[in-house]
Amino acid sequence: METTRSSRVGAQPAEASAPPQTDPQEHPQPQDAAAAPVPAARRAAEGYLRADFPWYGLDGAFTGPRWLMQVGTGADGSVEHGSTGHGDEPSARGEIATGEKERFAVVVTVASNPLRRSGDGTGVLEATSVSSAAWLAGSGLLAYSWPGQMDHSLRDDWLDQQTEAAWELADALDGEDWSTLSLPVDGEPTPFHYRESEFGWVLAGSTGSGVHLGAYGRGMSAYGLGFSVIGDLAAYE
């Protein structure tokens, strides 16, 4: 049975955390020149609409900006997870390195999937779990973190080391590095695994609707957050 770490969620962490990107080669054909181009947000939303599970975001108590990020897919092309952003859109070289104050919270939704096929169809991958959500949240926070004293050329090595540490932390949710935190999900108190670092905070738990939730942020306290099913993705476009 194949249970490599990268199999846990079916996509690399950069795919889970990166903002939606447009294809630089994408241009309308001559016969379509008069048609309005499809906004990048709408193209991003189409990926979310292919999912067969509910997406979560911060509940109605949050009144700031909301934005779509990117979905992750499995070997068969099915959507397995994705992220929604709230607050300031973070940059990789944000508050940690520059002192600029970014306030954001990203919610990661992971489909509960006990059986996943490998890319070549010959094996079965590790089931998704709360650890999957913790891993995606931890690696997502790292993607937007950059120690101020670090040279650009060293960041890849640093990120590899920190990503390995994020794997180990996600595999040990009952360890001393994590505490517990109860937050409302669809109005119901729900337990989460929670930890803080110099880069921000990360939490992970499960919902009653068949998905696992992860979240990460900086500049916004996790203690006052609540989560709910996203009824209309237009609020994030």
Secondary structure, 3 states (H helix, E strand, C coil): CCCCHHHCCCCCHHHHHCCCCCCCCCCCCHHHCCCCCCCHHHHHHHHHHCCCCCCEEECCCCCCCEEEEEEEECCCCCEEEEEEEEECCCCCCCHHHHCCCCCEEEEEEEECCCCEECCCCCCEECCCCHHHHHHHHHHHHHHCCCCCCCCHHHHHHHHHHHHHHHHHHHCCCCCCCCEEEEEEECCEEEEEEEEEECCEEEEEEECCCCEEEEEEEECCCHHHCCEEECCCHHHHC
